[in-house]
Amino acid sequence: MKLPPEEPSFEPWHVVFVGALLNSWQPQFPAGGSRPGVLAVDGRGASGKSTLAAQIGRAMSGSVVVHTDDFAWHHAFFDWAELLREGVLKPAHAGQAVHFRPPAWDARRREGAIEVPAGCPLLVVEGSGAARKELMPWIDVVVWVQSDLERARTRGLVRDGDTAQTRVFWDEWMAEEIPFFARERSWERANTIVCGMPELDHDPGSEMVIAVT
């Protein structure tokens, strides 16, 4: 796996059931249901974060997955932490229902809102930079999704449509992403390291591949 020099390889990997991993995180979540537990799924672009977040969300009934891309939409690749904190994390921590429209949604007349109902047991925040240092006071558990740099870019191009425009986008994205994570080092705050490009046989519906710790 090709990684930047500052990120260590977390091999060897092994297969675990998603339910067992959720149980291992429970002590980190608040007791009594006064607010949702908050889990950040962080990693590089096209590493497999969205797939993993959806898998975790399905494993716990009533969970809500929030995507940082919705805060970054027509805003900035990484300069959205205040929107996430003020619009979602703070009210969720207070046990309040969340109904938040980022400013760019109003400016561009995007429909809908980012919503987290009161009583939600688990809030999964998924996206590159979800576990950044300034958000850690509002996050209970961090998952880092490790991925090969070149394979992630190739996966992203296939997902987004490999055109000249998307290649420019990915060049711009990685020009910001690489130094961002070199500063943030989110993997150092991770409770669990997940392989985003696993080669071990496993059931993607009920299992995931994690680093041996």
N, C-alpha and C positions, 0 to 999 in steps of 0.2 A: 504494500500500500504506500503510495507516494504522499508524503505529508510535508508541510513546511517545517523548517528546522526547529522551530520553537515548540512544536506539538509532538509529544512522545507517542510511540506506538503502544497500544494497550493490549496487544496479544499476550497470551492465548485467549481464544473465545470459547464460550460454551453456551448451550441452549437451555433456556428456562421458560417455564410457563408464565404468561402475562399475569395471571391471577396470583401466582406466588410472588412475583415482583411487586405487585400492588400491595400485598400483605406486608412485604418487607418495608415499604414506605410508610405504612400506617402510623407508626410512632412519631413521624415527623409532622403529621397533619394535626390540626386542632381537634381536641376532644369536645364532644357535646353538640356539635353541629351549629355553633354560633356563626360560623362563616365557612365557605368552602376551603378545602385544602387547595393550595396553588402549586402546580407542577409546571416547570419550564422545560420545554424540549428545544434545545439549542443545537446548532451545528451549521455547517457551511451550506451554501445554496445547493439544492438538488441532492442533498445527502440522504434523504429519506425521512425527514422530520415530519412532514404532513401525514405520510402513511403510518408512521409510528404513533403520532398523536391520535389519529383516528382509531387505531388499534387499542390504545389505552382507554380512549373515550368509550368505546364499545364494551370494554371489560367492566366498567363501573356504571351502573344505571343512573341516569340523571346528570351525567357529566356534560360539561360544555367545553368545546375547543374554540379558542380565540386565536386568530392568525395575525402575526405582526405585519404581514403584507397589507392588511386592511388599514393599518395606521400609516404605513409607508406610502400608500397609494396616492400618487400625485403630490407627495410631500418630500420625502428623502429616503435614501436607502437605509440609513441607520439613525437619523436624528429624529426619532419619534418617541423616545422614552417618556417624556413628560405627558404626551397624549395617553399612552397606555397606563401610566401611573395614576394620573388624575381622573381619567375617564372610566377606568375599569378596576384597577387594583385597589385603590383606596376605598371606593364604595363597596366593593366585594368584601374587603376586610372588615368593613363596618356592618356586614350582614345585609346590605341593601341590594335590591334588584338593580341591575345595570341596563340602561338604555342609552347608548352613546353613539353620536354621529361625529366623526372627526371633521374638522373644518373643511377639508377638501371635498368631503361628501356633499356638504351644503353648496359649496362654490360650484361644483360640477353636477349638481342635481342627481347624485347617485341615490338610488332608492334603498330603503331598509335601514338597519342600525346594528351595532354590535350589542348583543343582549346576553345577560347572565341572570337567570331568575333567582329570586331569593330562595334559600333552601337548597341550592345546588350543592351536591356533596364534593365535587371536584372540578376545579377550573384548570384546564390545560392551556398554557400559553405557548404557542408553537411559532418558531421563526428564528432566523439568524439574528442573534443578539438578544434573545428572550431572557437569557440568564446574565445579562450585563451587570457589572458591579452596582450601579446606581439603583437597580431594581431589586436587589437581593433582600432588603428589609421586608418585601411583600411576597417573597417566594419561599416555599417550604422545602421543595425537592427539585433538584436539577438533574436532567438527563442530557448528556452530551452524545450526539450521533457522530461517530467518526467515519470519515469517508476519504477516498482517494481523490486528490485535487483534480487530476486530469479526467478521471471517470465521472466525477460529479459535473464538470463542465460539459462533457459529452452527453450525459444524461439530461442535463438542463436544456441543451440545444435540441435534442430529440423531443423532449416534452413541449418546448415552446415553439418548435418549428424552425428547422435549420435554414435561416435566411441571412442575408447580409445584415439586416437590421437586428436580428437576434444575436448575431455574433458581436456586433458593436455593443449591444446591451450587456452581454456576458463579459466582454473585456472591461467595460466600465464598472460592472458589478464587482468583479474580482479585484480591480484596482483599489476599490474601497474595502472589500471584505478582508483581504489578506492582512493589511495593516491594522484593521479593526480588531481582528482576533489575536494578532500578535500583541496588542495592548491588553485586550480583555482576558485572554487565556481562560475562557469559560470552563474548559475541561477540568481545571484545578478546583472548581467549586461543585463538580458533579458528584451526585450520590451514586449514579450508575452510568457506565459507558456502554453504549449500544453500537454494534457494527451496522452501519447503514448499507453495506454492500456485502452481505454475508455469503460465504461459500459453504458453510455447514448445512447439512440437510435439516430442515425444520418446517413446521406448519406455520405459515405466516398469519393464519387466522388466530392461533392460540399461543404461539411461542415467539420468542425473539432471541437474538444472539447477543450476548453481553460479554464484557471483559471479566476475566477471573480476577477477583480482588481479595 
